[in-house]
Amino acid sequence: MLREIAGALYYSESATGDDGRPGAVVTAPVLKTGTYFIRVLPKPDVVLSERFSLDVQAGTNVVILADHAIISDIPTLGYGIKSARGVIVPLTPVRLDITIAGGHIELSFPTELGKRYQAQYKDYLNDLMWADLGPVVTGLGIRMVISDDAIQKQRFYRIVDSE
């Protein structure tokens, strides 16, 4: 099966991969600089213990996002890639929990040991740039909390990999 956004993105699913299981490949002949998320939705009749693989190909670069992964382990937020200067790398979306506590906003998110994170915000979604919220923090392998003392009528947040 082949699905296409003409000249930009192709999705193909082979009847069988090298391992005899269905394989999926997302191909982008030219991948613009940016961050992309791929949401995987299993077919309704699939057995959750089955396995699948997912590769992304951009030019001559191939990134394996899932290699014989168990379907029940598909991330809810999807798989992600970051593209810059002809290089693509996998990334994992982070669930960001936001609460109001003691007159400030608290951003809570899981971290990986040693990985560096930057909290950012926008007051309006159509703002061109994201502003950094505090310094870069290094993950400790536990949930971290970052506070924002500026309570606005609205504010949009994200956590980015600062590597």
DRENDO-1510 file (C-alpha; in Angstrom, 1 decimal, always signed):
<recs>
REC; n; res; u; v; w
REC; 1; MET; +0.0; +0.0; +0.0 .
REC; 2; LEU; +1.4; +3.5; -0.9 .
REC; 3; ARG; +0.0; +6.8; +0.3 .
REC; 4; GLU; +1.4; +10.0; -1.0 .
REC; 5; ILE; +1.6; +13.8; -0.5 .
REC; 6; ALA; +2.8; +14.5; -4.0 .
REC; 7; GLY; +6.6; +15.2; -4.1 .
REC; 8; ALA; +6.8; +15.6; -0.3 .
REC; 9; LEU; +6.0; +12.5; +1.6 .
REC; 10; TYR; +5.3; +8.8; +0.9 .
REC; 11; TYR; +4.1; +6.1; +3.2 .
REC; 12; SER; +4.4; +2.5; +2.1 .
REC; 13; GLU; +3.5; -0.7; +3.8 .
REC; 14; SER; +4.9; -3.9; +2.4 .
REC; 15; ALA; +3.1; -7.1; +2.6 .
REC; 16; THR; +6.0; -8.6; +4.5 .
REC; 17; GLY; +9.3; -7.2; +5.8 .
REC; 18; ASP; +12.6; -9.0; +6.1 .
REC; 19; ASP; +11.3; -10.7; +9.2 .
REC; 20; GLY; +8.0; -11.9; +7.5 .
REC; 21; ARG; +6.0; -9.2; +9.3 .
REC; 22; PRO; +4.4; -6.1; +7.8 .
REC; 23; GLY; +6.8; -3.3; +7.6 .
REC; 24; ALA; +6.2; +0.4; +7.2 .
REC; 25; VAL; +8.5; +3.1; +5.7 .
REC; 26; VAL; +7.9; +6.8; +5.6 .
REC; 27; THR; +9.9; +8.4; +2.8 .
REC; 28; ALA; +10.5; +12.1; +2.2 .
REC; 29; PRO; +12.6; +12.9; -0.9 .
REC; 30; VAL; +13.5; +16.3; +0.6 .
REC; 31; LEU; +12.9; +16.9; +4.3 .
REC; 32; LYS; +12.7; +20.5; +5.4 .
REC; 33; THR; +14.4; +21.5; +8.6 .
REC; 34; GLY; +11.9; +21.0; +11.5 .
REC; 35; THR; +10.3; +18.6; +13.9 .
REC; 36; TYR; +7.9; +16.0; +12.6 .
REC; 37; PHE; +5.6; +13.6; +14.5 .
REC; 38; ILE; +4.3; +10.3; +13.2 .
REC; 39; ARG; +1.3; +8.9; +15.0 .
REC; 40; VAL; +0.8; +5.1; +14.6 .
REC; 41; LEU; -2.7; +3.8; +14.9 .
REC; 42; PRO; -3.0; +0.0; +14.9 .
REC; 43; LYS; -5.8; -1.6; +12.9 .
REC; 44; PRO; -8.9; -2.4; +15.0 .
REC; 45; ASP; -8.4; -6.2; +14.8 .
REC; 46; VAL; -4.7; -6.3; +15.6 .
REC; 47; VAL; -3.4; -8.4; +18.5 .
REC; 48; LEU; -1.6; -6.1; +20.9 .
REC; 49; SER; +1.2; -8.6; +21.4 .
REC; 50; GLU; +2.1; -8.5; +17.7 .
REC; 51; ARG; +5.3; -6.6; +16.6 .
REC; 52; PHE; +5.9; -4.0; +13.9 .
REC; 53; SER; +8.8; -1.9; +12.5 .
REC; 54; LEU; +8.8; +1.7; +11.4 .
REC; 55; ASP; +11.6; +3.4; +9.4 .
REC; 56; VAL; +11.8; +7.0; +8.1 .
REC; 57; GLN; +13.9; +7.7; +5.0 .
REC; 58; ALA; +14.9; +11.2; +3.9 .
REC; 59; GLY; +17.2; +11.2; +1.0 .
REC; 60; THR; +19.9; +8.7; +1.8 .
REC; 61; ASN; +19.3; +8.9; +5.6 .
REC; 62; VAL; +17.3; +6.2; +7.3 .
REC; 63; VAL; +16.2; +6.4; +10.9 .
REC; 64; ILE; +14.6; +3.3; +12.6 .
REC; 65; LEU; +11.9; +4.5; +15.0 .
REC; 66; ALA; +10.5; +1.1; +15.9 .
REC; 67; ASP; +12.3; -2.2; +15.3 .
REC; 68; HIS; +10.2; -5.3; +16.1 .
REC; 69; ALA; +8.3; -3.2; +18.7 .
REC; 70; ILE; +5.3; -4.6; +20.5 .
REC; 71; ILE; +2.1; -2.9; +19.3 .
REC; 72; SER; +0.9; -2.3; +22.8 .
REC; 73; ASP; +4.0; -0.2; +23.4 .
REC; 74; ILE; +3.3; +2.3; +20.7 .
REC; 75; PRO; +3.8; +5.8; +22.3 .
REC; 76; THR; +0.5; +7.6; +22.7 .
REC; 77; LEU; +2.0; +10.9; +21.5 .
REC; 78; GLY; +3.6; +9.2; +18.5 .
REC; 79; TYR; +7.1; +8.9; +17.1 .
REC; 80; GLY; +9.1; +12.0; +16.2 .
REC; 81; ILE; +12.1; +13.0; +14.1 .
REC; 82; LYS; +14.1; +16.2; +14.0 .
REC; 83; SER; +15.6; +17.3; +10.7 .
REC; 84; ALA; +18.4; +19.8; +10.3 .
REC; 85; ARG; +21.1; +20.3; +7.7 .
REC; 86; GLY; +20.4; +17.0; +5.9 .
REC; 87; VAL; +20.6; +15.0; +9.1 .
REC; 88; ILE; +17.6; +13.3; +10.8 .
REC; 89; VAL; +17.5; +12.1; +14.3 .
REC; 90; PRO; +14.7; +10.3; +16.3 .
REC; 91; LEU; +13.1; +12.1; +19.2 .
REC; 92; THR; +10.5; +11.1; +21.8 .
REC; 93; PRO; +7.6; +13.5; +22.6 .
REC; 94; VAL; +7.4; +14.4; +26.2 .
REC; 95; ARG; +4.1; +14.7; +28.1 .
REC; 96; LEU; +4.0; +18.1; +29.8 .
REC; 97; ASP; +1.7; +18.4; +32.8 .
REC; 98; ILE; +0.8; +22.0; +33.7 .
REC; 99; THR; -0.7; +23.0; +37.1 .
REC; 100; ILE; -1.2; +26.3; +38.9 .
REC; 101; ALA; +0.2; +26.3; +42.4 .
REC; 102; GLY; +0.9; +29.1; +44.9 .
REC; 103; GLY; +0.4; +31.9; +42.4 .
REC; 104; HIS; +2.7; +30.4; +39.7 .
REC; 105; ILE; +2.6; +27.9; +36.9 .
REC; 106; GLU; +4.4; +24.5; +37.3 .
REC; 107; LEU; +5.5; +22.5; +34.3 .
REC; 108; SER; +6.2; +18.9; +35.2 .
REC; 109; PHE; +7.8; +16.4; +32.7 .
REC; 110; PRO; +9.7; +13.1; +32.7 .
REC; 111; THR; +13.4; +13.2; +32.0 .
REC; 112; GLU; +16.2; +10.9; +30.9 .
REC; 113; LEU; +19.4; +10.9; +32.9 .
REC; 114; GLY; +21.9; +13.3; +31.5 .
REC; 115; LYS; +19.7; +14.6; +28.7 .
REC; 116; ARG; +19.4; +18.4; +28.6 .
REC; 117; TYR; +16.0; +20.2; +28.3 .
REC; 118; GLN; +14.9; +23.8; +27.7 .
REC; 119; ALA; +11.4; +25.0; +28.7 .
REC; 120; GLN; +10.0; +27.6; +26.3 .
REC; 121; TYR; +6.8; +29.6; +26.0 .
REC; 122; LYS; +4.8; +31.8; +23.7 .
REC; 123; ASP; +2.0; +34.2; +24.7 .
REC; 124; TYR; +0.3; +33.8; +21.3 .
REC; 125; LEU; +0.5; +30.8; +19.0 .
REC; 126; ASN; +1.1; +33.1; +16.0 .
REC; 127; ASP; +4.3; +34.6; +17.6 .
REC; 128; LEU; +7.2; +33.7; +15.4 .
REC; 129; MET; +9.7; +32.7; +18.1 .
REC; 130; TRP; +9.5; +30.7; +21.3 .
REC; 131; ALA; +11.1; +32.4; +24.4 .
REC; 132; ASP; +13.3; +30.4; +26.8 .
REC; 133; LEU; +11.9; +30.0; +30.3 .
REC; 134; GLY; +14.8; +29.8; +32.7 .
REC; 135; PRO; +18.1; +28.0; +32.1 .
REC; 136; VAL; +18.7; +24.6; +30.4 .
REC; 137; VAL; +18.2; +21.8; +32.9 .
REC; 138; THR; +19.8; +18.4; +32.9 .
REC; 139; GLY; +17.6; +15.3; +33.4 .
REC; 140; LEU; +17.9; +13.2; +36.5 .
REC; 141; GLY; +15.8; +10.2; +35.2 .
REC; 142; ILE; +12.8; +11.4; +37.2 .
REC; 143; ARG; +10.0; +14.0; +36.7 .
REC; 144; MET; +11.3; +17.5; +36.9 .
REC; 145; VAL; +9.3; +20.7; +37.7 .
REC; 146; ILE; +10.0; +24.1; +36.3 .
REC; 147; SER; +8.1; +27.2; +37.6 .
REC; 148; ASP; +6.8; +30.2; +35.7 .
REC; 149; ASP; +6.0; +33.1; +38.0 .
REC; 150; ALA; +4.4; +35.2; +35.2 .
REC; 151; ILE; +0.8; +34.2; +35.2 .
REC; 152; GLN; -0.7; +35.4; +31.9 .
REC; 153; LYS; -4.3; +35.3; +30.6 .
REC; 154; GLN; -2.9; +32.6; +28.2 .
REC; 155; ARG; +0.5; +31.1; +27.6 .
REC; 156; PHE; +1.7; +28.2; +25.5 .
REC; 157; TYR; +4.5; +25.9; +26.7 .
REC; 158; ARG; +6.8; +23.3; +25.3 .
REC; 159; ILE; +9.9; +21.4; +26.4 .
REC; 160; VAL; +12.7; +21.0; +23.8 .
REC; 161; ASP; +15.9; +18.9; +23.7 .
REC; 162; SER; +18.7; +21.4; +24.0 .
REC; 163; GLU; +21.4; +19.1; +22.5 .
</recs>
